[in-house]
Amino acid sequence: MSDITALSASSLSDALAKGELSSVEITRAHLERIETTEGALGSFLARSTDALSHAEHSDARRASGDSRSPLEGIPVAIKDVLCTTDMVTTAGSRILEGWIPPYDATVVRKLREAGLVALGKTNMDEFAMGSSTEHSGYHVTKNPWDITRAPGGSGGGSAAAVAARQAPVAIGSDTGGSIRQPAAFTGTVGVKPTYGGVSRYGVIALASSLDQVGPVSRTVRDAALVHDVIGGHDPHDSTSIPTPWASMTEAADAGARSESLAGLRVGVVKQLVGEGIQSGVTQRFDEAIELMSRNGAEIVEIDAPHCEYAVAAYYLVLPAEASSNLAKFDSVRFGLRVTPEGSPTVEDVMSATREHGFGDEVKRRIILGTYALSAGYYDAYYGSAQKVRTLIQRDFAQAFEAVDILISPSAPTTAFRLGEKLDDPLAMWAGDLTTIPVNLAGIPGMSIPMGLAPEDGLPVGLQLMAPAYQDARLYQAGATLERLFAQRDGYLVSERTPEVV
Amino acid sequence: MAKDQLMDLEKALELFEPVLGFEVHVELSTDTKMFSAAPNPAAMDEANVDPNTCITPLCLGLPGSLPVVNEKAVEYSISLGLALGCDIAPVSRFARKNYFYPDLAKNYQISQYDEPIAFEGSVAVEMDDGTLVDVPIERAHMEEDAGKLTHVGGATGRIQGAEYSLVDYNRAGVPLVEIVTKPIEGMEHRAGELGRAYVSTIRDIVRNLGISNARMERGNLRCDANVSLRPRGTVPYGTRTETKNVNSFRSIERAVLYEIRRQAAILDAGGVIIQETRHWHEDTGVTSPGRPKSDADDYRYFPEPDLLPVEASAEWVQRLKDALPESPVHLRRRLRAEWGFSDVDFQAVVNAGLVPEIQATIEAGVEPVAARKWWMGEISRIANDRGAEPASLVTPGAIKDLQALIDAGTLTDKLARGVLQGMIDGEGSPTEIVAARGLEVVSDDGALLAAIDEALAADPDVLDKIREGKMQAAGAIIGAVMKAMKGQADAARVRELIIERAGATA
């Protein structure tokens, strides 16, 4: 094996099964890769100190025939929004600096039970509020394709880590695009499952009705393998869907076996491909449509008129729920405590702690959300936003009567430069236009690379959307498309990721 | 604090009409809390559980924790709603009530707001004179309790002036049902009494349903009393105050009357009532202002996104309706009539909580008066001595057996009390104890007469006195005979025999 870190989780799994590699070798290779690249990238907020010991246990299990899953012994990076009992969990915020949760998130528990080896916690915008990871309370993460550019956000750490081969797979969370947009910016695959498909228990909440955890990887099949591990009903999350799920891996395998999209009805959402889209993105998107059409897909233009209001509705629902979810950070029971001079009251301590502990973007959204929920404004803001949400759901339901999947660019642009949008929150928010409707509708969405933009050579993401519960459809279509793109280009986009150092 | 001016109650009621409203919080005695698997201290017998031992990540509001609705708590809430004559919402919803306070771990309370589980009911309340008053119920909704703060270092034990405060989150997340009445008009002089009787009725209902320990002194049952006054002959309600912290039935009555008198004095002097919460002080019998409560209070309610709506199927509701026990008020009125007890006697039974035991004993075949005497008398006395619940000492069936021995003349009342002691101490059934102790009453007249003659020989004047009509003189002889018989004689029969000996007629 010349470079272990270049292998997909799927290939590593095969090598482990054949005895060609051990989990210790694989884990060590990734730890070394982190060691050499982390200084340039800053993907991680915390690194596991006992990853190798977990890898040894995994090898021992395999040796005694007790492998727990196809991903036994495979390293994984975990977004810092998920609670881990063995690593500091901060959600990218100073207000949780040094906090070690007394319990594992259900997703983390499932990863451990499946034998994966956690490498560390990845950087993110503070409390997942942001689209560039520049709002992390700790440091900025760089895009491996160009370290002057943002890896996207909020899950820039997970996406950068996977793109730069620091980890074969990672876990992200997606409230308005935090898995898919970074995937698009880094040439990786990212999936936001159906709302309720993956447990939110132990996931530090941003907006409870929108948050969803999902996989980040370099191939569609790898994402499917992770999805099968982390998905499924969790009695600790009331919004978790109790019905059983199809195997995403089987769907991906079925898709990868096929070179044809015959019979697949593909809808192009008019409202998500309009103005404000970078020309290279539009070009690659048009080529993708052409490719699909040539391979048998039926392309249908879809009108989803209410998507026009998605960003506005989202930036009311999200701050409203976030303002309440973030109220618990008050210094009384855990996390940072800042005590002002003199004889402060408990309210003084709470205020000082929140003032010092929260960053500007978090404060901006707390204020916005508090206002939107206020008596007299509730109906106009939160109430109206929820109505828009219902209308968008109807738009999608109607669309899916005519087509099997919907497509759009994953993001309007390729990775923007660090600092470029930092002083313009509205421009930053507008960049979420393509991903937000998916969260508002609760449906699954996937971003896969569809080439490099001619003008800047950066990856461009294609977003696939399916009806709720039909996540498997994304994996099947995604795997076929991945194969068709590779045949067309002669490479997978992720294989072209620069060396970083 | 300036002392409140109070108007004489009679005068206050001449000038103003009181309008009342009550909010009663009931802690449910489910095994676990409202939204987590933490043990529920409100279901425990111990009064004091070590602080912060009944907690999960949710009780502490830890990041990432999520609520899950306790189905049993929903079931209890539906039963309570039905017992209050409410409609049960097929779909109700939890909402977040947002405010910062250190005892509220998440800094929001999960409650029900515009979609409560039960609404539009009515509860019959029995007044002291036996008349019934129907109290209209606005709604009953589910919510979670907050933690408990202990303020240390201040003079008053309140947050003002405290050096630091301790927080115990054991109570955080205990399931609550809040029962809200509609405005209650026309109670006049009986306003205070109604408050007491209403809360007492709620206590009886939740105990009867077995859904709460309902001990006011432990905070299982808490009442806020709303009082407003309007000048006689006017329609709009006056400004109300909400008196909190009222934790005994008697205090509710006193607090309501106090507020009527206080508000009347202010209004009569041309002042205005401030809409505020007030605290009741048990020791001084006054209320004092708490925080102003106005439209400025903004809890930013919104539907709880972590929970699905609560669905109560028609079948579920019907099943619970069918299982409802007879309401305590109706049961009591029925039993009082059937048993023929006086109001005072019956109320004593109710207060002692022994209606079920006495009912079961009567159903086993014991006369009501005898059943009451056993449970309210000797059994209660022993229970009191031992710090035990009367019902835990002896069964209604055993009391029936004991009483049967008295009725058959085998035991005197006094002997029977000794046997009861033996029964409680586990010595066996009444018959076994009588046999083992050789307690059977001597009913052989020959043996009794011999003992009487022996006693008369020592005190011959007695017969003359009896012949003169001084019947009480027989007492000394009866005493001597009972002593000779070691108590195992029927004193009434001894008395009859003495009178026969004297040749007198009783």
Chai-1 contact restraints between the chains, C-beta under 6 A:
chainA,res_idxA,chainB,res_idxB,connection_type,confidence,min_distance_angstrom,max_distance_angstrom,comment,restraint_id
A,C83,B,G64,contact,1.0,0.0,6.0,A-B,restraint_1
A,Y103,B,P57,contact,1.0,0.0,6.0,A-B,restraint_2
A,Y201,B,L66,contact,1.0,0.0,6.0,A-B,restraint_3
A,G202,B,G64,contact,1.0,0.0,6.0,A-B,restraint_4
A,V203,B,G64,contact,1.0,0.0,6.0,A-B,restraint_5
A,I204,B,P63,contact,1.0,0.0,6.0,A-B,restraint_6
A,I204,B,G64,contact,1.0,0.0,6.0,A-B,restraint_7
A,S208,B,P305,contact,1.0,0.0,6.0,A-B,restraint_8
A,S208,B,D306,contact,1.0,0.0,6.0,A-B,restraint_9
A,S209,B,P305,contact,1.0,0.0,6.0,A-B,restraint_10
A,D237,B,L66,contact,1.0,0.0,6.0,A-B,restraint_11
A,S238,B,V68,contact,1.0,0.0,6.0,A-B,restraint_12
A,S238,B,L307,contact,1.0,0.0,6.0,A-B,restraint_13
A,S238,B,L308,contact,1.0,0.0,6.0,A-B,restraint_14
A,E321,B,P305,contact,1.0,0.0,6.0,A-B,restraint_15
A,S324,B,R96,contact,1.0,0.0,6.0,A-B,restraint_16
A,S324,B,N98,contact,1.0,0.0,6.0,A-B,restraint_17
A,S324,B,Y108,contact,1.0,0.0,6.0,A-B,restraint_18
A,A327,B,N107,contact,1.0,0.0,6.0,A-B,restraint_19
A,A327,B,Y108,contact,1.0,0.0,6.0,A-B,restraint_20
A,K328,B,G61,contact,1.0,0.0,6.0,A-B,restraint_21
A,K328,B,K106,contact,1.0,0.0,6.0,A-B,restraint_22
A,K328,B,N107,contact,1.0,0.0,6.0,A-B,restraint_23
A,V332,B,P102,contact,1.0,0.0,6.0,A-B,restraint_24
A,R333,B,L60,contact,1.0,0.0,6.0,A-B,restraint_25
A,V346,B,P102,contact,1.0,0.0,6.0,A-B,restraint_26
A,L373,B,R300,contact,1.0,0.0,6.0,A-B,restraint_27
A,L373,B,F302,contact,1.0,0.0,6.0,A-B,restraint_28
A,S374,B,D298,contact,1.0,0.0,6.0,A-B,restraint_29
A,A375,B,D298,contact,1.0,0.0,6.0,A-B,restraint_30
A,Y382,B,F302,contact,1.0,0.0,6.0,A-B,restraint_31
